[in-house]
Amino acid sequence: MRALTEQDIRTRAYKLWQTAGRPNIKMDAFWYQAEKELLAERAREKHGSRASNTAQRRVVRRRRNAALAGVH
């Protein structure tokens, strides 16, 4: 399985944004949702189940919190 790339996340985030009606808001929410979805899909493929991968969720949460901490 190839690594998850920034382009993968960008493409999914764009599709989510389009589906949401192209709202005029920051893309952060769409970016994190895309990353979360893609990581979950990979976890299901890897483990063959719907069980969530706690470590991957932690990575997403840390990245989100770090990004939000930088926003004032």
N, CA, C and O atoms as CSV, one atom per row, in Angstrom:
chain,resi,resn,atom,element,x,y,z
A,1,MET,N,N,0.853,-1.169,0.000
A,1,MET,CA,C,0.000,0.000,0.000
A,1,MET,C,C,0.904,1.240,0.000
A,1,MET,O,O,1.807,1.351,0.830
A,2,ARG,N,N,0.663,2.158,-0.920
A,2,ARG,CA,C,1.501,3.353,-0.983
A,2,ARG,C,C,1.128,4.323,0.131
A,2,ARG,O,O,0.032,4.266,0.687
A,3,ALA,N,N,2.050,5.197,0.438
A,3,ALA,CA,C,1.842,6.157,1.527
A,3,ALA,C,C,0.787,7.188,1.144
A,3,ALA,O,O,0.615,7.524,-0.027
A,4,LEU,N,N,0.103,7.668,2.139
A,4,LEU,CA,C,-0.878,8.732,1.959
A,4,LEU,C,C,-0.121,10.021,1.665
A,4,LEU,O,O,0.767,10.405,2.427
A,5,THR,N,N,-0.462,10.689,0.575
A,5,THR,CA,C,0.263,11.902,0.192
A,5,THR,C,C,-0.586,13.149,0.418
A,5,THR,O,O,-1.802,13.082,0.594
A,6,GLU,N,N,0.093,14.272,0.408
A,6,GLU,CA,C,-0.597,15.549,0.542
A,6,GLU,C,C,-1.583,15.740,-0.610
A,6,GLU,O,O,-2.666,16.296,-0.424
A,7,GLN,N,N,-1.201,15.276,-1.796
A,7,GLN,CA,C,-2.089,15.399,-2.953
A,7,GLN,C,C,-3.356,14.566,-2.765
A,7,GLN,O,O,-4.438,14.999,-3.161
A,8,ASP,N,N,-3.240,13.391,-2.173
A,8,ASP,CA,C,-4.423,12.569,-1.877
A,8,ASP,C,C,-5.392,13.343,-0.990
A,8,ASP,O,O,-6.595,13.388,-1.246
A,9,ILE,N,N,-4.838,13.951,0.062
A,9,ILE,CA,C,-5.669,14.705,1.005
A,9,ILE,C,C,-6.271,15.921,0.317
A,9,ILE,O,O,-7.452,16.218,0.498
A,10,ARG,N,N,-5.467,16.625,-0.470
A,10,ARG,CA,C,-5.945,17.821,-1.169
A,10,ARG,C,C,-7.108,17.484,-2.104
A,10,ARG,O,O,-8.107,18.202,-2.149
A,11,THR,N,N,-6.969,16.396,-2.842
A,11,THR,CA,C,-8.017,15.991,-3.778
A,11,THR,C,C,-9.308,15.650,-3.043
A,11,THR,O,O,-10.388,16.070,-3.459
A,12,ARG,N,N,-9.203,14.890,-1.951
A,12,ARG,CA,C,-10.397,14.530,-1.176
A,12,ARG,C,C,-11.014,15.777,-0.542
A,12,ARG,O,O,-12.236,15.927,-0.542
A,13,ALA,N,N,-10.189,16.669,-0.005
A,13,ALA,CA,C,-10.699,17.894,0.624
A,13,ALA,C,C,-11.454,18.741,-0.399
A,13,ALA,O,O,-12.497,19.314,-0.084
A,14,TYR,N,N,-10.935,18.819,-1.606
A,14,TYR,CA,C,-11.599,19.588,-2.657
A,14,TYR,C,C,-12.963,18.985,-2.987
A,14,TYR,O,O,-13.943,19.709,-3.162
A,15,LYS,N,N,-13.018,17.668,-3.069
A,15,LYS,CA,C,-14.296,17.001,-3.349
A,15,LYS,C,C,-15.295,17.241,-2.221
A,15,LYS,O,O,-16.476,17.473,-2.478
A,16,LEU,N,N,-14.829,17.185,-0.971
A,16,LEU,CA,C,-15.707,17.463,0.170
A,16,LEU,C,C,-16.223,18.898,0.116
A,16,LEU,O,O,-17.398,19.153,0.381
A,17,TRP,N,N,-15.344,19.827,-0.227
A,17,TRP,CA,C,-15.711,21.243,-0.332
A,17,TRP,C,C,-16.768,21.435,-1.423
A,17,TRP,O,O,-17.749,22.152,-1.225
A,18,GLN,N,N,-16.561,20.788,-2.577
A,18,GLN,CA,C,-17.539,20.881,-3.663
A,18,GLN,C,C,-18.883,20.308,-3.227
A,18,GLN,O,O,-19.926,20.909,-3.484
A,19,THR,N,N,-18.865,19.169,-2.579
A,19,THR,CA,C,-20.092,18.519,-2.118
A,19,THR,C,C,-20.844,19.390,-1.120
A,19,THR,O,O,-22.074,19.360,-1.062
A,20,ALA,N,N,-20.102,20.163,-0.338
A,20,ALA,CA,C,-20.708,21.045,0.667
A,20,ALA,C,C,-21.261,22.327,0.047
A,20,ALA,O,O,-21.775,23.190,0.759
A,21,GLY,N,N,-21.159,22.453,-1.259
A,21,GLY,CA,C,-21.704,23.629,-1.933
A,21,GLY,C,C,-20.713,24.770,-2.079
A,21,GLY,O,O,-21.107,25.919,-2.280
A,22,ARG,N,N,-19.424,24.455,-1.978
A,22,ARG,CA,C,-18.354,25.434,-2.130
A,22,ARG,C,C,-18.497,26.637,-1.205
A,22,ARG,O,O,-18.464,27.779,-1.663
A,23,PRO,N,N,-18.654,26.389,0.080
A,23,PRO,CA,C,-18.823,27.508,1.017
A,23,PRO,C,C,-17.570,28.380,1.085
A,23,PRO,O,O,-16.455,27.909,0.862
A,24,ASN,N,N,-17.774,29.639,1.392
A,24,ASN,CA,C,-16.676,30.597,1.473
A,24,ASN,C,C,-16.121,30.610,2.903
A,24,ASN,O,O,-16.252,31.593,3.632
A,25,ILE,N,N,-15.500,29.490,3.276
A,25,ILE,CA,C,-14.908,29.360,4.609
A,25,ILE,C,C,-13.520,28.752,4.463
A,25,ILE,O,O,-13.137,28.298,3.385
A,26,LYS,N,N,-12.771,28.749,5.565
A,26,LYS,CA,C,-11.436,28.155,5.531
A,26,LYS,C,C,-11.522,26.677,5.183
A,26,LYS,O,O,-12.476,25.987,5.543
A,27,MET,N,N,-10.518,26.218,4.485
A,27,MET,CA,C,-10.484,24.829,4.039
A,27,MET,C,C,-10.004,23.869,5.121
A,27,MET,O,O,-10.027,22.657,4.908
A,28,ASP,N,N,-9.572,24.368,6.266
A,28,ASP,CA,C,-9.021,23.500,7.312
A,28,ASP,C,C,-9.962,22.354,7.671
A,28,ASP,O,O,-9.534,21.204,7.776
A,29,ALA,N,N,-11.223,22.664,7.855
A,29,ALA,CA,C,-12.183,21.628,8.250
A,29,ALA,C,C,-12.269,20.536,7.187
A,29,ALA,O,O,-12.343,19.352,7.516
A,30,PHE,N,N,-12.261,20.927,5.931
A,30,PHE,CA,C,-12.332,19.951,4.842
A,30,PHE,C,C,-11.036,19.137,4.770
A,30,PHE,O,O,-11.062,17.936,4.503
A,31,TRP,N,N,-9.910,19.804,5.009
A,31,TRP,CA,C,-8.613,19.126,4.988
A,31,TRP,C,C,-8.571,18.031,6.054
A,31,TRP,O,O,-8.202,16.892,5.765
A,32,TYR,N,N,-8.952,18.380,7.288
A,32,TYR,CA,C,-8.893,17.407,8.376
A,32,TYR,C,C,-9.904,16.281,8.189
A,32,TYR,O,O,-9.627,15.132,8.534
A,33,GLN,N,N,-11.068,16.605,7.648
A,33,GLN,CA,C,-12.057,15.565,7.371
A,33,GLN,C,C,-11.529,14.611,6.305
A,33,GLN,O,O,-11.683,13.396,6.421
A,34,ALA,N,N,-10.907,15.166,5.267
A,34,ALA,CA,C,-10.345,14.333,4.206
A,34,ALA,C,C,-9.257,13.418,4.757
A,34,ALA,O,O,-9.225,12.226,4.452
A,35,GLU,N,N,-8.374,13.977,5.562
A,35,GLU,CA,C,-7.297,13.183,6.148
A,35,GLU,C,C,-7.864,12.067,7.026
A,35,GLU,O,O,-7.403,10.927,6.973
A,36,LYS,N,N,-8.853,12.406,7.820
A,36,LYS,CA,C,-9.483,11.423,8.705
A,36,LYS,C,C,-10.110,10.287,7.894
A,36,LYS,O,O,-9.925,9.114,8.216
A,37,GLU,N,N,-10.848,10.641,6.844
A,37,GLU,CA,C,-11.498,9.629,6.012
A,37,GLU,C,C,-10.482,8.716,5.333
A,37,GLU,O,O,-10.638,7.494,5.325
A,38,LEU,N,N,-9.446,9.319,4.764
A,38,LEU,CA,C,-8.451,8.520,4.054
A,38,LEU,C,C,-7.698,7.585,4.998
A,38,LEU,O,O,-7.435,6.433,4.653
A,39,LEU,N,N,-7.353,8.073,6.183
A,39,LEU,CA,C,-6.680,7.215,7.160
A,39,LEU,C,C,-7.584,6.071,7.611
A,39,LEU,O,O,-7.125,4.944,7.792
A,40,ALA,N,N,-8.859,6.363,7.789
A,40,ALA,CA,C,-9.810,5.322,8.191
A,40,ALA,C,C,-9.952,4.269,7.094
A,40,ALA,O,O,-10.008,3.072,7.377
A,41,GLU,N,N,-10.009,4.719,5.849
A,41,GLU,CA,C,-10.108,3.772,4.733
A,41,GLU,C,C,-8.893,2.855,4.691
A,41,GLU,O,O,-9.018,1.647,4.489
A,42,ARG,N,N,-7.729,3.439,4.881
A,42,ARG,CA,C,-6.500,2.636,4.860
A,42,ARG,C,C,-6.458,1.654,6.022
A,42,ARG,O,O,-5.996,0.524,5.869
A,43,ALA,N,N,-6.936,2.082,7.176
A,43,ALA,CA,C,-6.965,1.194,8.345
A,43,ALA,C,C,-7.889,0.013,8.079
A,43,ALA,O,O,-7.564,-1.123,8.422
A,44,ARG,N,N,-9.043,0.280,7.466
A,44,ARG,CA,C,-9.977,-0.810,7.145
A,44,ARG,C,C,-9.348,-1.773,6.147
A,44,ARG,O,O,-9.476,-2.990,6.278
A,45,GLU,N,N,-8.661,-1.210,5.136
A,45,GLU,CA,C,-8.012,-2.068,4.144
A,45,GLU,C,C,-6.923,-2.916,4.795
A,45,GLU,O,O,-6.785,-4.105,4.504
A,46,LYS,N,N,-6.162,-2.292,5.669
A,46,LYS,CA,C,-5.043,-2.982,6.306
A,46,LYS,C,C,-5.515,-4.054,7.278
A,46,LYS,O,O,-4.958,-5.151,7.317
A,47,HIS,N,N,-6.530,-3.742,8.054
A,47,HIS,CA,C,-6.981,-4.651,9.098
A,47,HIS,C,C,-8.190,-5.481,8.693
A,47,HIS,O,O,-8.554,-6.428,9.391
A,48,GLY,N,N,-8.807,-5.140,7.585
A,48,GLY,CA,C,-9.947,-5.907,7.119
A,48,GLY,C,C,-11.160,-5.798,8.020
A,48,GLY,O,O,-12.016,-6.682,8.025
A,49,SER,N,N,-11.238,-4.714,8.784
A,49,SER,CA,C,-12.385,-4.531,9.667
A,49,SER,C,C,-12.725,-3.055,9.758
A,49,SER,O,O,-12.031,-2.207,9.196
A,50,ARG,N,N,-13.799,-2.762,10.471
A,50,ARG,CA,C,-14.210,-1.382,10.667
A,50,ARG,C,C,-13.622,-0.788,11.947
A,50,ARG,O,O,-13.946,0.339,12.321
A,51,ALA,N,N,-12.777,-1.535,12.600
A,51,ALA,CA,C,-12.167,-1.040,13.837
A,51,ALA,C,C,-11.285,0.163,13.525
A,51,ALA,O,O,-10.518,0.147,12.562
A,52,SER,N,N,-11.398,1.193,14.334
A,52,SER,CA,C,-10.611,2.398,14.106
A,52,SER,C,C,-9.186,2.184,14.571
A,52,SER,O,O,-8.922,1.369,15.455
A,53,ASN,N,N,-8.288,2.909,13.977
A,53,ASN,CA,C,-6.887,2.825,14.344
A,53,ASN,C,C,-6.577,4.003,15.251
A,53,ASN,O,O,-6.475,5.139,14.790
A,54,THR,N,N,-6.429,3.734,16.529
A,54,THR,CA,C,-6.246,4.777,17.533
A,54,THR,C,C,-5.015,5.622,17.245
A,54,THR,O,O,-5.064,6.843,17.393
A,55,ALA,N,N,-3.941,5.019,16.848
A,55,ALA,CA,C,-2.716,5.772,16.585
A,55,ALA,C,C,-2.921,6.774,15.457
A,55,ALA,O,O,-2.446,7.906,15.543
A,56,GLN,N,N,-3.614,6.376,14.412
A,56,GLN,CA,C,-3.855,7.284,13.300
A,56,GLN,C,C,-4.762,8.429,13.717
A,56,GLN,O,O,-4.565,9.564,13.282
A,57,ARG,N,N,-5.747,8.150,14.551
A,57,ARG,CA,C,-6.627,9.216,15.031
A,57,ARG,C,C,-5.841,10.215,15.863
A,57,ARG,O,O,-6.092,11.418,15.804
A,58,ARG,N,N,-4.883,9.707,16.642
A,58,ARG,CA,C,-4.057,10.604,17.451
A,58,ARG,C,C,-3.236,11.529,16.571
A,58,ARG,O,O,-3.093,12.713,16.878
A,59,VAL,N,N,-2.695,11.001,15.475
A,59,VAL,CA,C,-1.913,11.822,14.553
A,59,VAL,C,C,-2.777,12.942,13.992
A,59,VAL,O,O,-2.357,14.098,13.963
A,60,VAL,N,N,-3.966,12.609,13.552
A,60,VAL,CA,C,-4.878,13.609,12.997
A,60,VAL,C,C,-5.206,14.654,14.052
A,60,VAL,O,O,-5.193,15.852,13.767
A,61,ARG,N,N,-5.498,14.211,15.261
A,61,ARG,CA,C,-5.855,15.130,16.340
A,61,ARG,C,C,-4.686,16.062,16.675
A,61,ARG,O,O,-4.882,17.260,16.880
A,62,ARG,N,N,-3.462,15.503,16.730
A,62,ARG,CA,C,-2.289,16.338,17.026
A,62,ARG,C,C,-2.070,17.377,15.941
A,62,ARG,O,O,-1.793,18.539,16.239
A,63,ARG,N,N,-2.190,16.969,14.680
A,63,ARG,CA,C,-2.005,17.921,13.577
A,63,ARG,C,C,-3.059,19.016,13.625
A,63,ARG,O,O,-2.750,20.191,13.430
A,64,ARG,N,N,-4.295,18.633,13.882
A,64,ARG,CA,C,-5.379,19.607,13.958
A,64,ARG,C,C,-5.141,20.581,15.106
A,64,ARG,O,O,-5.273,21.792,14.933
A,65,ASN,N,N,-4.793,20.057,16.269
A,65,ASN,CA,C,-4.553,20.913,17.426
A,65,ASN,C,C,-3.365,21.839,17.200
A,65,ASN,O,O,-3.397,23.002,17.604
A,66,ALA,N,N,-2.324,21.334,16.560
A,66,ALA,CA,C,-1.161,22.169,16.270
A,66,ALA,C,C,-1.528,23.286,15.301
A,66,ALA,O,O,-1.085,24.423,15.460
A,67,ALA,N,N,-2.334,22.963,14.305
A,67,ALA,CA,C,-2.753,23.983,13.339
A,67,ALA,C,C,-3.643,25.022,13.999
A,67,ALA,O,O,-3.502,26.218,13.740
A,68,LEU,N,N,-4.549,24.579,14.840
A,68,LEU,CA,C,-5.452,25.510,15.512
A,68,LEU,C,C,-4.715,26.367,16.529
A,68,LEU,O,O,-5.090,27.520,16.746
A,69,ALA,N,N,-3.678,25.832,17.152
A,69,ALA,CA,C,-2.898,26.602,18.120
A,69,ALA,C,C,-2.153,27.737,17.426
A,69,ALA,O,O,-1.872,28.767,18.040
A,70,GLY,N,N,-1.837,27.551,16.154
A,70,GLY,CA,C,-1.149,28.590,15.391
A,70,GLY,C,C,-2.078,29.671,14.881
A,70,GLY,O,O,-1.608,30.695,14.386
A,71,VAL,N,N,-3.390,29.474,14.989
A,71,VAL,CA,C,-4.383,30.444,14.520
A,71,VAL,C,C,-4.796,31.314,15.688
A,71,VAL,O,O,-5.201,30.808,16.734
A,72,HIS,N,N,-4.696,32.607,15.515
A,72,HIS,CA,C,-5.077,33.528,16.599
A,72,HIS,C,C,-6.190,34.419,16.154
A,72,HIS,O,O,-6.650,35.263,16.923
